[in-house]
């Protein structure tokens, strides 16, 4: 399941990031990496998630490349 397919307040675990080194590095610097838990804050327009007590907003293109499973 993709990050963009979820609704607000759902809790997920990131299982894969399907992108190159540049995308992975950008996400890693924002605290988003494979294996971490997240909560969806908003998914209308840019996707806003809470990861490790930090709120991060990413574009829909980046969010489409993140695979997650519900917790």
Helices and strands as residue ranges (DSSP letters): G 3-5, E 11-17, H 21-29, E 37-42, E 47-51, E 54-58, H 60-64, E 66-70
